Amino acid sequence: MAGQIHIEKLFRKYLAVQCTSDEIKELFVLIGKKENEEIFDYLIAEVLSENAPEPLDEKQEDRAIIKLKSILLSEIRTQIPSVKEKKSPYKIANSWLRIAALWLLVGSATMFLLFRHFNDSYNAQIKQHTKQLVTQTGQRKFIQLFDGTKVWLYPSSTIKFSDQLVNSYREVMLDGEAFFEVAKDKKHPFIIHSGRIQTEVVGTSFNVKSYSKQNIYKVTVVTGIVKVSMLSAKKEKLSEVILKPKQQAIYNNSQASLTDKSVTTIDPIIKKRDGILSYDGTPVPEVVADFRRYYNQSIELENKSATCLCYGEFDTSKPIDIVLQQLAAAIGATVRQTDKGYTFEGGCSEK
């Protein structure tokens, strides 16, 4: 039996249209033998992975391998001339090379069609079952996904999700902020896509803050273990952190950096589900950005106010005037209402 290295070399030569007539005959014999089935399946799968625009799942790959192997056998068979035919070795070799070249074109086109078929079918299936939930400024919504996962979606946020299991993963896309209580399912990890950040869990609770218009994304874990990965533009994993309860991942979009740290308490994360915002040394511009989303109001800061840090708790079920007065008192500023909204004057850095 021919060795695996020899078979692979022959197979690669054939695809590169470099086989002699005898090598083509040998390849035809080898590919038809049962003991070589596993080798050729591996080689064809390798070609598929090298050319596929999108990864194929196991079933799709198996179907593609069977189809391509059938085409390969058929094309090679047509290149083996009848014994009765009398052609010069030179002409026969050139004839085979031309047909081999034709196979390469036909094979490539077939692979492209197969990939396009699988890809279109997969995308159509995903599109058919993909739902979207959007919150406007000032809105909060709750949703329970098909697997039992609970999601609290915060203002100015969008989540895309499936109403059934489409592949081996439970995947959602988030632009904004949400708290997740993920139902346990070890066979089907739960993945959240947020720009270049991917958050993966099996069953746990955590908060993801990933507004696409902001520079900093945060993932804070309440229970369980969470893996947060930073991806390249081509979706290749560049780095990752593993988080446990009371730990937080911080992604800086402008610096393309992913770090992690411990937090003293996760109470603010829990309270936020009920619309209560808690801050412990948070820059006031970040606090005001939250208030804008929760109240749909224009809020401006003078330079002095913008340098302050906020310590305090605010109930967003209360009128905006009360909440802003609380913030003004916390930072030693004055809040003034204008025709356009509200403006903070002065503050902690004022002497």
C-alpha positions as CSV (number, residue, x, y, z in Angstrom):
1,M,0.0,0.0,0.0
2,A,1.3,3.4,-0.9
3,G,2.3,5.6,2.1
4,Q,0.4,8.6,3.2
5,I,3.2,11.0,2.3
6,H,3.3,9.6,-1.3
7,I,-0.5,9.8,-1.6
8,E,-0.6,13.4,-0.4
9,K,2.2,14.3,-2.8
10,L,0.4,12.7,-5.7
11,F,-2.9,14.4,-4.7
12,R,-1.2,17.9,-4.5
13,K,0.5,17.3,-7.8
14,Y,-2.8,16.5,-9.4
15,L,-4.5,19.6,-8.2
16,A,-1.5,21.6,-9.4
17,V,-1.9,19.9,-12.9
18,Q,1.6,18.4,-12.6
19,C,0.8,14.7,-12.7
20,T,2.2,12.4,-15.5
21,S,0.0,9.9,-17.2
22,D,1.2,7.1,-14.9
23,E,0.7,9.2,-11.8
24,I,-2.9,10.0,-12.8
25,K,-3.6,6.2,-13.3
26,E,-2.0,5.5,-9.9
27,L,-4.1,8.2,-8.2
28,F,-7.3,6.7,-9.7
29,V,-6.4,3.3,-8.3
30,L,-5.4,4.7,-4.9
31,I,-8.5,6.8,-4.4
32,G,-10.7,3.8,-5.1
33,K,-9.2,1.6,-2.3
34,K,-11.1,1.4,0.9
35,E,-7.9,1.5,3.0
36,N,-7.1,4.9,1.6
37,E,-10.5,6.4,2.3
38,E,-9.5,8.1,5.5
39,I,-6.4,9.7,3.9
40,F,-8.3,11.1,1.0
41,D,-11.1,12.4,3.3
42,Y,-8.5,14.2,5.2
43,L,-6.8,15.7,2.1
44,I,-10.2,16.8,0.6
45,A,-11.2,18.3,4.0
46,E,-7.9,20.2,4.1
47,V,-8.6,21.7,0.6
48,L,-12.1,22.6,1.8
49,S,-10.8,24.4,4.8
50,E,-8.2,26.3,2.8
51,N,-10.8,27.6,0.3
52,A,-13.9,28.0,2.4
53,P,-15.2,31.6,2.8
54,E,-16.9,30.4,6.0
55,P,-16.1,27.4,8.3
56,L,-18.3,24.4,7.6
57,D,-19.9,22.4,10.4
58,E,-19.3,18.7,10.6
59,K,-22.3,17.6,8.6
60,Q,-21.7,20.2,5.9
61,E,-18.0,19.1,5.6
62,D,-19.0,15.4,5.4
63,R,-21.4,16.1,2.5
64,A,-18.9,18.2,0.7
65,I,-16.2,15.6,1.0
66,I,-18.5,12.9,-0.4
67,K,-19.5,15.2,-3.3
68,L,-16.0,16.3,-4.1
69,K,-14.6,12.7,-3.9
70,S,-17.3,11.6,-6.4
71,I,-16.4,14.4,-8.8
72,L,-12.7,13.7,-8.4
73,L,-13.1,10.0,-9.3
74,S,-15.4,10.9,-12.2
75,E,-13.0,13.4,-13.6
76,I,-9.9,11.2,-13.3
77,R,-11.7,8.3,-14.9
78,T,-12.3,10.4,-18.0
79,Q,-8.6,11.0,-18.2
80,I,-7.7,7.3,-18.5
81,P,-7.7,6.5,-22.3
82,S,-8.9,3.2,-23.8
83,V,-6.2,0.6,-24.4
84,K,-7.3,0.5,-28.0
85,E,-6.5,4.2,-28.5
86,K,-3.1,4.8,-30.1
87,K,-1.6,8.2,-29.3
88,S,1.9,9.3,-28.8
89,P,3.0,9.5,-25.1
90,Y,3.6,13.2,-25.7
91,K,0.0,13.8,-27.0
92,I,-1.5,11.6,-24.3
93,A,0.3,13.5,-21.6
94,N,-0.8,16.8,-23.0
95,S,-4.3,15.6,-23.3
96,W,-4.4,14.5,-19.7
97,L,-2.9,17.7,-18.6
98,R,-5.5,19.7,-20.5
99,I,-8.3,17.6,-18.9
100,A,-6.6,17.9,-15.5
101,A,-6.6,21.6,-16.0
102,L,-10.3,21.4,-16.9
103,W,-10.9,19.4,-13.7
104,L,-9.1,22.1,-11.7
105,L,-11.5,24.7,-13.1
106,V,-14.6,22.5,-12.8
107,G,-13.5,21.4,-9.3
108,S,-12.9,24.9,-8.2
109,A,-16.2,26.0,-9.6
110,T,-17.9,23.1,-7.9
111,M,-16.3,23.9,-4.6
112,F,-17.3,27.5,-4.9
113,L,-20.9,26.5,-5.7
114,L,-20.9,24.1,-2.8
115,F,-19.6,26.7,-0.4
116,R,-22.0,29.3,-1.8
117,H,-24.9,26.8,-1.4
118,F,-23.9,25.9,2.2
119,N,-23.2,29.5,3.1
120,D,-26.4,30.8,1.6
121,S,-28.4,28.0,3.2
122,Y,-26.8,28.6,6.6
123,N,-27.3,32.4,6.4
124,A,-30.9,31.9,5.3
125,Q,-31.5,29.6,8.3
126,I,-29.9,32.1,10.7
127,K,-31.8,35.1,9.1
128,Q,-35.1,33.2,9.3
129,H,-34.7,32.6,13.1
130,T,-32.9,35.9,14.0
131,K,-34.9,38.4,16.1
132,Q,-34.0,41.8,17.3
133,L,-34.9,43.8,20.4
134,V,-34.2,47.5,20.5
135,T,-34.5,50.0,23.4
136,Q,-34.8,53.7,22.8
137,T,-33.4,56.4,25.0
138,G,-35.1,56.1,28.4
139,Q,-36.3,52.6,27.8
140,R,-35.5,49.3,29.6
141,K,-36.7,45.9,28.5
142,F,-36.6,42.3,29.7
143,I,-36.6,39.2,27.5
144,Q,-36.3,35.5,28.1
145,L,-34.5,33.6,25.2
146,F,-35.6,30.2,23.9
147,D,-33.1,28.4,26.1
148,G,-34.3,30.1,29.3
149,T,-31.6,32.7,29.4
150,K,-32.8,36.0,30.9
151,V,-31.7,39.4,29.5
152,W,-32.2,42.8,31.0
153,L,-31.6,45.3,28.1
154,Y,-30.7,48.8,29.1
155,P,-31.5,52.1,27.3
156,S,-30.2,52.8,23.8
157,S,-29.3,49.2,23.2
158,T,-29.8,46.5,20.5
159,I,-29.6,42.8,20.9
160,K,-29.9,40.2,18.0
161,F,-30.7,36.6,18.9
162,S,-32.1,33.4,17.6
163,D,-35.4,31.8,18.6
164,Q,-33.9,28.4,18.3
165,L,-30.5,26.6,18.3
166,V,-29.1,27.0,14.8
167,N,-25.6,25.4,15.4
168,S,-23.5,24.2,18.3
169,Y,-23.6,27.6,20.0
170,R,-26.2,30.0,21.5
171,E,-25.1,33.3,20.0
172,V,-26.3,36.9,20.4
173,M,-25.0,40.2,19.1
174,L,-25.1,43.2,21.5
175,D,-24.6,46.9,20.9
176,G,-25.2,48.7,24.2
177,E,-25.6,47.3,27.7
178,A,-27.4,44.3,29.2
179,F,-27.4,42.0,32.2
180,F,-27.5,38.3,31.4
181,E,-28.5,35.3,33.5
182,V,-27.5,32.5,31.1
183,A,-29.2,29.1,31.4
184,K,-26.7,26.2,31.9
185,D,-26.0,24.1,28.8
186,K,-22.5,22.6,28.7
187,K,-23.0,21.2,25.2
188,H,-23.9,24.6,23.8
189,P,-21.8,27.6,25.0
190,F,-23.4,31.0,25.1
191,I,-21.5,33.6,23.1
192,I,-22.0,37.4,23.0
193,H,-20.5,39.3,20.1
194,S,-19.8,43.0,20.8
195,G,-17.7,44.5,18.1
196,R,-14.2,43.0,18.5
197,I,-15.1,41.6,21.9
198,Q,-16.4,38.0,22.3
199,T,-17.9,36.9,25.7
200,E,-18.3,33.1,26.2
201,V,-20.0,31.3,29.0
202,V,-21.9,28.0,29.8
203,G,-24.2,29.2,32.5
204,T,-23.6,32.3,34.7
205,S,-24.7,35.9,35.3
206,F,-22.8,39.0,34.3
207,N,-23.1,42.5,32.8
208,V,-21.9,43.6,29.4
209,K,-21.5,47.3,28.6
210,S,-20.4,47.7,25.0
211,Y,-21.9,50.8,23.3
212,S,-20.3,50.9,19.8
213,K,-20.0,54.7,20.1
214,Q,-18.0,54.5,23.3
215,N,-14.3,53.7,23.6
216,I,-14.4,51.5,26.7
217,Y,-16.3,48.2,26.9
218,K,-16.7,46.4,30.2
219,V,-17.8,42.9,31.2
220,T,-18.5,42.3,35.0
221,V,-19.1,38.9,36.4
222,V,-21.6,38.3,39.2
223,T,-21.7,34.4,39.3
224,G,-19.8,31.7,37.4
225,I,-16.9,31.9,35.0
226,V,-16.7,34.0,31.9
227,K,-14.1,34.1,29.1
228,V,-13.7,37.4,27.3
229,S,-11.7,37.5,24.1
230,M,-10.4,40.3,21.9
231,L,-10.6,39.5,18.2
232,S,-8.8,40.9,15.2
233,A,-10.6,42.5,12.2
234,K,-10.5,39.0,10.7
235,K,-12.0,37.4,13.8
236,E,-8.8,35.8,14.9
237,K,-8.3,35.6,18.7
238,L,-5.6,38.1,19.8
239,S,-5.9,37.8,23.6
240,E,-8.3,36.6,26.3
241,V,-9.0,36.8,30.0
242,I,-10.9,34.4,32.3
243,L,-13.1,36.2,34.8
244,K,-14.6,34.9,38.1
245,P,-17.2,36.6,40.4
246,K,-16.2,40.2,41.3
247,Q,-13.9,40.5,38.3
248,Q,-14.2,42.8,35.3
249,A,-12.7,42.8,31.8
250,I,-12.0,46.2,30.3
251,Y,-11.5,46.6,26.5
252,N,-10.0,49.9,25.2
253,N,-11.1,50.3,21.6
254,S,-8.6,53.0,20.7
255,Q,-5.6,51.1,22.2
256,A,-6.9,47.7,21.1
257,S,-6.1,46.4,24.6
258,L,-7.9,43.9,26.9
259,T,-7.2,43.9,30.7
260,D,-8.9,42.6,33.8
261,K,-9.3,43.7,37.4
262,S,-11.1,42.9,40.6
263,V,-14.1,45.0,41.8
264,T,-14.9,45.5,45.5
265,T,-18.6,44.8,45.1
266,I,-21.1,43.7,42.4
267,D,-24.1,45.4,44.1
268,P,-24.2,48.2,41.5
269,I,-24.5,45.6,38.8
270,I,-27.4,43.9,40.6
271,K,-29.2,47.2,41.3
272,K,-28.9,48.4,37.8
273,R,-31.4,45.8,36.7
274,D,-34.0,47.8,38.7
275,G,-32.9,51.2,37.3
276,I,-30.7,52.2,40.2
277,L,-27.3,53.6,39.1
278,S,-24.5,53.4,41.6
279,Y,-21.1,55.0,41.2
280,D,-17.9,54.7,43.3
281,G,-15.3,57.2,41.9
282,T,-16.7,57.2,38.4
283,P,-15.8,60.2,36.1
284,V,-18.8,62.5,35.9
285,P,-18.8,62.5,32.0
286,E,-19.5,58.8,32.2
287,V,-22.3,59.3,34.7
288,V,-23.9,62.0,32.6
289,A,-23.7,59.7,29.5
290,D,-25.8,57.2,31.5
291,F,-28.3,59.9,32.5
292,R,-28.7,61.0,28.9
293,R,-29.6,57.4,27.9
294,Y,-32.0,56.9,30.8
295,Y,-33.8,60.3,30.5
296,N,-33.4,61.3,26.8
297,Q,-32.3,64.8,27.8
298,S,-29.4,67.0,26.7
299,I,-27.0,67.4,29.7
300,E,-23.9,69.5,29.3
301,L,-20.8,69.9,31.5
302,E,-18.5,72.8,32.1
303,N,-14.8,71.9,32.0
304,K,-14.6,72.1,35.8
305,S,-17.5,69.7,36.3
306,A,-16.1,67.3,33.7
307,T,-13.0,66.7,35.9
308,C,-15.1,65.5,38.9
309,L,-15.5,61.9,40.2
310,C,-18.9,60.8,41.3
311,Y,-19.8,58.8,44.4
312,G,-23.4,58.1,44.9
313,E,-26.6,56.2,44.0
314,F,-29.4,57.4,41.7
315,D,-32.9,56.0,41.2
316,T,-33.8,56.6,37.6
317,S,-37.5,56.1,38.4
318,K,-37.4,59.6,39.9
319,P,-37.8,62.7,37.8
320,I,-34.6,64.0,36.1
321,D,-34.6,67.3,38.1
322,I,-34.3,65.4,41.4
323,V,-31.5,63.1,40.0
324,L,-29.5,66.0,38.6
325,Q,-29.8,68.0,41.8
326,Q,-28.4,64.9,43.6
327,L,-25.5,64.8,41.2
328,A,-24.8,68.5,41.5
329,A,-24.8,68.2,45.3
330,A,-22.4,65.2,45.1
331,I,-19.8,67.1,43.1
332,G,-20.4,70.6,44.5
333,A,-21.8,72.0,41.2
334,T,-24.8,73.9,40.2
335,V,-27.3,72.6,37.6
336,R,-29.2,75.0,35.4
337,Q,-32.0,74.2,33.1
338,T,-31.9,75.8,29.6
339,D,-34.0,75.8,26.5
340,K,-31.9,72.8,25.2
341,G,-31.7,70.8,28.4
342,Y,-29.5,71.0,31.5
343,T,-26.0,72.4,32.2
344,F,-23.7,71.8,35.1
345,E,-21.6,74.8,36.3
346,G,-18.6,74.7,38.6
347,G,-17.9,71.6,40.6
348,C,-15.2,69.8,42.6
349,S,-12.2,71.5,41.0
350,E,-13.5,75.0,41.7
351,K,-11.4,76.9,44.2
